[in-house]
Amino acid sequence: MTEEESQAKKAQPSGEEQRDRFNSPAHAAARFVVQRGLLKPLIWSLTRVTVIGREKLKDVAGGFVVVANHSSHLDAPLIVGSLPRRLARYLATGAAADYFFAVWWRRGLTALFFNAFPVKRMESKAKSISARSLLSRGIPILIFPEGTRSKDGELGYFKPGAAALAASCDVPCIPMALIGAHVAHPRGANWPRRGRYPVGVVFGEPLRALEGETPGHFAERTKQEIVRLREMHSASILSQSPRTRGALR
């Protein structure tokens, strides 16, 4: 058995645990088809994607919390498409209950494409209980701590819920910087802009809460790491010609 196969086995929930759509191999296989066979080729054809830092995730297995800045409907597809397959297989994405779960067809699509669970933006307690139950079963989750998309691409306040979850469940928090997505697909637009605008996905080193660190401080430390990654890589990523055709990754 290779090292990657061993890590994938660790990441897969145990057969003795509760089985539902979040950790079902059949559902995971269906998501693989739509995520890697439909969604990723579409997004990668509409934008020019640069992925940096995937090697930092080689030792990650089991439950973890992905934390990223949020400014576009491209964000979740970019993250899911950029993560190594073994980590994306059971990834559950927190989605706004008042929008994505308010209509049956939207609820079904977000569940199929992103293994989504509802986040009640005005009720943080409900969000924490739902996400914590998934993490306790070894299911990794994706949360946007800003709670909504930025209007100008700048990072807003990071709510401490994601940091508190990572700390209380003793799992790593993976910071991810998304670059240029708000330009490629602005808030309010129904479709990405024509011309294959450059976007970037930058992975940071997995972080853990320090001894005695409050959720608020951990959230701010995670935010500052995302800011640092954006500042480090924005110039090189955004300087690429929007119309230059790149290979699918």
Steps between C-alpha positions, in 0.01 A plus 500: 500500500638841400526792743215681321276192517576468870409864561183464293399201710549704816295786351208268416248467783483161670234255388383475863397864504169652396446487124313776319559721197792676667721190516331266253743351244217497244431871552875567490522320165213712362670818623823391333320482167338843529795673670789365293314406184270804464562783745880517498539489119234773472657736757853435373384581145334826605793624711878459506572317825830493687527262798785548749604309812320167461811324629433652845207262540692172458472410870135604543253216561166453673299799617613857438351845443569688177477876552504741206412856408172537312418738216348299213283202408821361347653450845360160595555344152859631499571351843343162429673478162840594643507271803666159458231243422556306822422814704209622286318163494286556812548876541175659623441866422312740725238681288261777600174338609292806408616482136634160396255295709192718451397343166488126433696501171774726639523284811535189286767646273717633784476166679600315181782732394644602839372254764350811656355541848286801602657790685251732668684829467305666778517200737864410563405239761310293244793524259749380762291197599458385139866547406629346824295185445661457157852559630443253784434236233825579317332698221701809397311826453537824306386823664518861382540689831389832351151352464431672169681605184715811507385777265850618409720196558641631828483277805234578757465399862567130563238359735664270757273199440732313265800556726301388804395182317856413401624560855220312677522200264883503507532509120716721278374813333618537139520864385432559130541829315278555198633762262319677216171310526302819571628645171442185295147459636385816682231492763162546334610355164327189371806363319880548501631782281613408151873483432627238750606739776783374723412359842713336764459243777781507756524243781665594828660276761239328721452694824398384845378701796775592742471411867277756669416674171144631474287421192504869413880516500526173305253635240699821466828308468345290223372812326843665513656188346251522212580872462872415490448233233293739289761774523780257416340353186249754363741686274631191321156341461307810390771610256418206274312588183127427539485352150803272526388141479636270769502126551233340715644395837 
